[in-house]
Amino acid sequence: MAYSEYLVDRVRLRLKGKGELEEKKMMGGLIFMVNGKMCIGIMFNKKSKEDKLMVRVGQLNYEELLNKPGSKPMDFTGKPLRGFLFVGPDGFDTEDDLDFWVNKALEFNQLINA
């Protein structure tokens, strides 16, 4: 099974007008690039059979954001990639929660160079 197109549409709507938007399939999911920089993505967790967000938040607020519902370190290889988080459905089910994560990704996106 692939990631949810409904979730893709929810994220896409929030990113519209926030900069040059590009979508790329990578890492088994769909990544949204904003102004040429990786911002946020959607992936399907085969073990839990649920979608998850991949949110690029940087290292400044990383530890604080790990305490948010559904948030955990992004880990593909056994070593977490600091500055990136996975967020499970309990962290983005509501519109306000999804707004929060998209805004955190966009805030960091504005701080980095391509």
C-alpha positions in Angstrom: 0.0 0.0 0.0 1.2 3.5 -0.7 0.8 6.7 1.2 -2.5 8.5 1.5 -3.4 10.8 -1.4 -5.8 12.5 1.0 -3.0 13.4 3.3 -0.9 14.5 0.3 -3.7 16.9 -0.7 -4.0 18.2 2.9 -0.3 19.1 3.0 -0.2 20.4 -0.6 -3.1 22.8 0.2 -1.1 24.2 3.2 2.1 24.7 1.1 0.4 26.4 -1.8 1.7 30.0 -2.2 4.5 29.5 0.3 7.2 29.4 -2.3 8.3 27.4 -5.3 6.8 24.0 -4.7 8.1 20.8 -6.1 7.1 17.2 -5.3 9.6 14.3 -5.5 9.1 10.6 -4.9 11.9 9.4 -2.7 12.6 7.3 0.4 9.5 5.3 -0.3 7.2 8.4 -0.1 6.5 11.8 -1.4 8.7 14.7 -0.4 7.7 18.3 -0.8 10.5 20.7 -1.7 10.0 24.4 -1.0 12.3 26.8 -2.8 14.6 23.9 -3.7 14.9 22.6 -0.2 13.5 19.4 1.4 10.7 20.6 3.7 8.1 17.9 4.6 7.2 14.5 3.3 4.6 11.7 3.6 5.5 8.1 3.9 3.6 4.9 4.6 4.8 2.8 7.6 4.5 -0.8 6.5 4.7 -2.2 10.0 1.9 -0.1 11.5 0.1 0.3 8.2 -0.3 4.0 8.9 0.9 7.2 7.2 3.5 9.3 8.8 5.0 12.7 8.2 8.7 13.4 7.7 9.2 16.9 9.0 12.4 18.8 8.6 12.6 21.1 11.7 16.4 21.7 12.1 18.2 21.2 15.4 17.3 24.4 17.3 13.9 23.2 18.5 14.4 19.5 17.8 14.4 18.3 21.5 11.3 20.3 22.3 9.4 19.0 19.3 10.2 15.4 20.2 7.8 15.9 23.1 4.9 16.6 20.9 2.3 13.8 20.4 3.2 11.3 17.6 6.7 12.7 17.2 9.8 10.6 17.2 13.3 10.8 15.7 13.6 10.0 12.0 15.6 6.8 11.9 16.2 4.7 8.7 19.5 3.1 9.6 19.6 2.7 13.4 21.1 6.2 13.8 18.5 9.1 14.1 19.0 11.9 11.7 18.9 15.0 14.0 16.8 17.9 12.6 14.2 15.5 11.0 11.2 14.0 12.7 8.7 11.3 12.0 5.2 12.2 13.1 2.5 9.5 13.4 -1.2 10.0 12.8 -1.9 10.9 16.4 0.3 14.0 15.8 -1.5 15.3 12.6 -5.0 14.0 12.6 -6.6 17.3 13.4 -6.3 20.3 11.0 -4.7 22.3 13.8 -2.1 19.6 14.4 -1.2 19.3 10.7 -1.0 23.1 10.5 1.5 23.1 13.4 3.8 20.6 11.6 3.6 22.2 8.2 4.4 25.6 9.8 7.4 24.2 11.7 8.7 22.7 8.5 8.2 26.1 6.6 9.8 28.0 9.5 13.0 26.0 9.2 12.9 26.0 5.4 13.1 29.8 5.4 16.3 29.6 7.6 18.4 27.4 5.4 20.3 28.0 2.2 19.8 25.6 -0.7 
